[in-house]
Amino acid sequence: MAGSLQLIIFLAWAGYAWCDCVSTAAALSLPITLTATISYMILGWGIDGLPDFSLGYVYLPGTFGLMIPSMLMAVAGARLAHYCLPDCSKEPSAYSGSASASPF
């Protein structure tokens, strides 16, 4: 969540349309999440005093407790986005960022 939110804010600051910012962050959320999860597993591996069912600093019951509802609510979020921003879902090419929109 935090990595995607930072990416959305950065892309919006760079001058890209909100539809492009959100869709890019959604596409990159899995690599960001996997990188963070693997990092926490490696950094916490072998640390004493962690609860049972932990892989490093990743607590598996908590991970699945957050992952399952998130996957279910992703469908509701996509439907809400299409309802609130119907132009973004119908004509994505009209919202593509261009090099002239970026200050870089």
C-alpha positions as a Markdown table, in Angstrom:
| # | Residue | x | y | z |
|---|---|---|---|---|
| 1 | Met | 0.0 | 0.0 | 0.0 |
| 2 | Ala | 2.6 | 2.5 | 1.0 |
| 3 | Gly | 4.8 | 1.8 | -2.0 |
| 4 | Ser | 1.9 | 2.2 | -4.4 |
| 5 | Leu | 0.7 | 5.3 | -2.7 |
| 6 | Gln | 4.1 | 6.9 | -3.0 |
| 7 | Leu | 4.2 | 6.0 | -6.6 |
| 8 | Ile | 0.8 | 7.5 | -7.3 |
| 9 | Ile | 1.9 | 10.8 | -5.6 |
| 10 | Phe | 5.1 | 10.9 | -7.5 |
| 11 | Leu | 3.5 | 10.3 | -10.9 |
| 12 | Ala | 0.8 | 12.9 | -10.2 |
| 13 | Trp | 3.5 | 15.4 | -9.2 |
| 14 | Ala | 5.3 | 14.6 | -12.4 |
| 15 | Gly | 2.2 | 15.7 | -14.3 |
| 16 | Tyr | 0.6 | 12.4 | -15.4 |
| 17 | Ala | -3.2 | 11.9 | -15.4 |
| 18 | Trp | -4.7 | 10.3 | -12.3 |
| 19 | Cys | -5.9 | 7.3 | -14.3 |
| 20 | Asp | -2.3 | 6.6 | -15.5 |
| 21 | Cys | -1.0 | 7.1 | -12.0 |
| 22 | Val | -3.4 | 4.6 | -10.4 |
| 23 | Ser | -3.1 | 2.0 | -13.2 |
| 24 | Thr | 0.7 | 2.1 | -13.1 |
| 25 | Ala | 0.7 | 1.8 | -9.3 |
| 26 | Ala | -1.7 | -1.2 | -9.6 |
| 27 | Ala | 0.5 | -2.9 | -12.1 |
| 28 | Leu | 3.6 | -2.4 | -10.0 |
| 29 | Ser | 2.0 | -3.3 | -6.6 |
| 30 | Leu | 2.9 | -7.0 | -6.9 |
| 31 | Pro | 6.6 | -6.5 | -7.4 |
| 32 | Ile | 6.7 | -3.9 | -4.7 |
| 33 | Thr | 4.9 | -6.2 | -2.3 |
| 34 | Leu | 7.0 | -9.3 | -3.1 |
| 35 | Thr | 10.2 | -7.3 | -2.7 |
| 36 | Ala | 9.2 | -6.0 | 0.7 |
| 37 | Thr | 7.9 | -9.4 | 1.9 |
| 38 | Ile | 11.1 | -11.2 | 0.9 |
| 39 | Ser | 13.2 | -8.5 | 2.5 |
| 40 | Tyr | 11.3 | -8.9 | 5.8 |
| 41 | Met | 11.7 | -12.6 | 5.6 |
| 42 | Ile | 15.5 | -12.4 | 5.1 |
| 43 | Leu | 16.1 | -9.7 | 7.7 |
| 44 | Gly | 14.1 | -11.5 | 10.4 |
| 45 | Trp | 15.4 | -15.0 | 9.7 |
| 46 | Gly | 16.8 | -16.6 | 12.8 |
| 47 | Ile | 15.7 | -13.9 | 15.2 |
| 48 | Asp | 14.7 | -15.3 | 18.5 |
| 49 | Gly | 11.4 | -14.5 | 20.2 |
| 50 | Leu | 9.2 | -14.3 | 17.1 |
| 51 | Pro | 5.8 | -15.9 | 17.3 |
| 52 | Asp | 5.0 | -19.3 | 15.9 |
| 53 | Phe | 4.1 | -19.5 | 12.2 |
| 54 | Ser | 6.5 | -16.7 | 11.3 |
| 55 | Leu | 9.0 | -16.6 | 8.5 |
| 56 | Gly | 11.4 | -14.0 | 9.6 |
| 57 | Tyr | 9.4 | -10.9 | 10.4 |
| 58 | Val | 6.4 | -12.1 | 8.3 |
| 59 | Tyr | 3.6 | -13.5 | 10.5 |
| 60 | Leu | 1.8 | -16.0 | 8.2 |
| 61 | Pro | -1.7 | -15.9 | 9.9 |
| 62 | Gly | -1.7 | -12.1 | 9.7 |
| 63 | Thr | -0.5 | -12.2 | 6.1 |
| 64 | Phe | -3.3 | -14.5 | 5.0 |
| 65 | Gly | -5.8 | -12.6 | 7.1 |
| 66 | Leu | -5.0 | -9.4 | 5.1 |
| 67 | Met | -4.4 | -11.0 | 1.7 |
| 68 | Ile | -7.7 | -12.9 | 1.4 |
| 69 | Pro | -10.0 | -9.9 | 2.1 |
| 70 | Ser | -7.8 | -7.7 | -0.1 |
| 71 | Met | -8.2 | -10.0 | -3.1 |
| 72 | Leu | -12.0 | -10.1 | -2.5 |
| 73 | Met | -12.2 | -6.3 | -2.2 |
| 74 | Ala | -10.1 | -5.6 | -5.3 |
| 75 | Val | -13.1 | -6.5 | -7.4 |
| 76 | Ala | -15.3 | -4.0 | -5.5 |
| 77 | Gly | -12.6 | -1.4 | -5.9 |
| 78 | Ala | -12.3 | -1.9 | -9.6 |
| 79 | Arg | -16.1 | -1.6 | -10.0 |
| 80 | Leu | -16.1 | 1.6 | -7.9 |
| 81 | Ala | -13.3 | 3.1 | -10.0 |
| 82 | His | -15.2 | 2.4 | -13.2 |
| 83 | Tyr | -18.3 | 3.9 | -11.7 |
| 84 | Cys | -16.6 | 7.0 | -10.3 |
| 85 | Leu | -14.3 | 7.5 | -13.3 |
| 86 | Pro | -16.2 | 6.1 | -16.3 |
| 87 | Asp | -14.0 | 8.0 | -18.9 |
| 88 | Cys | -10.8 | 6.3 | -17.6 |
| 89 | Ser | -12.3 | 2.8 | -18.2 |
| 90 | Lys | -13.8 | 3.5 | -21.6 |
| 91 | Glu | -10.9 | 5.3 | -23.3 |
| 92 | Pro | -7.6 | 4.6 | -21.6 |
| 93 | Ser | -5.6 | 5.9 | -24.7 |
| 94 | Ala | -7.1 | 9.4 | -24.1 |
| 95 | Tyr | -5.4 | 9.5 | -20.7 |
| 96 | Ser | -2.0 | 8.2 | -21.5 |
| 97 | Gly | 0.9 | 10.3 | -20.3 |
| 98 | Ser | 3.1 | 12.0 | -22.8 |
| 99 | Ala | 6.6 | 13.1 | -22.5 |
| 100 | Ser | 5.5 | 16.7 | -22.8 |
| 101 | Ala | 3.4 | 16.3 | -19.6 |
| 102 | Ser | 6.4 | 15.3 | -17.6 |
| 103 | Pro | 8.7 | 18.0 | -16.1 |
| 104 | Phe | 11.7 | 15.7 | -16.5 |
